Amino acid sequence: MSDDKLSYEQARTELATVVERLEQGGSSLEESLALWERGEKLADICQRWLDGARDRIEAARAARADS
């Protein structure tokens, strides 16, 4: 599945797995860097979902206040 199609929950779950693997250690430097980069990308995906949710909530509140 492409990153653009990941749900918040999918990205968060994969991010947790990446963090766990990094915390366990034992990976080569190259593997650790790849995991770190993947984690950064997943964190960005999660943040976009959260920002979008915040925007929707703010829009709903504004619409309710206007009515």
C-alpha positions in Angstrom: 0.0 0.0 0.0 1.3 3.4 -0.8 2.0 5.8 2.0 -0.6 8.2 0.7 -3.3 5.6 1.3 -2.2 4.7 4.9 -4.8 5.5 7.5 -3.8 7.2 10.7 -4.1 3.9 12.6 -2.0 2.0 10.0 0.8 4.6 10.1 0.7 4.8 13.9 1.0 1.0 14.2 3.9 0.8 11.7 5.6 3.7 13.5 5.3 1.8 16.8 6.9 -1.2 15.2 9.7 0.9 13.8 10.4 2.5 17.2 10.4 -0.9 18.9 12.9 -2.2 16.4 15.1 0.8 16.9 14.9 0.4 20.7 15.8 -3.3 20.5 19.1 -2.4 18.8 21.1 -5.0 17.0 20.6 -3.5 13.6 23.4 -2.4 11.4 23.9 1.4 11.0 22.4 1.2 7.5 19.3 -0.6 8.8 19.0 1.8 11.7 19.1 4.8 9.4 16.5 3.3 7.1 14.3 2.6 10.1 14.8 6.2 11.3 13.9 7.6 7.9 10.8 5.4 7.7 9.8 6.5 11.2 10.1 10.1 10.3 7.9 9.6 7.2 5.3 7.7 9.3 5.4 10.5 12.0 4.7 13.1 9.2 1.8 11.0 7.9 0.3 10.8 11.5 0.8 14.5 12.0 -1.0 15.3 8.7 -4.0 13.2 9.8 -4.0 14.9 13.2 -3.8 18.4 11.6 -6.7 17.4 9.2 -8.8 16.2 12.1 -8.1 19.5 14.1 -9.1 21.5 11.0 -12.3 19.6 10.6 -13.2 20.1 14.3 -12.4 23.8 14.1 -14.6 24.1 11.0 -17.4 22.3 12.6 -17.2 24.5 15.7 -17.1 27.6 13.5 -20.2 26.5 11.6 -22.0 25.8 14.8 -21.2 29.2 16.2 -22.4 30.9 13.0 -25.8 29.2 13.1 
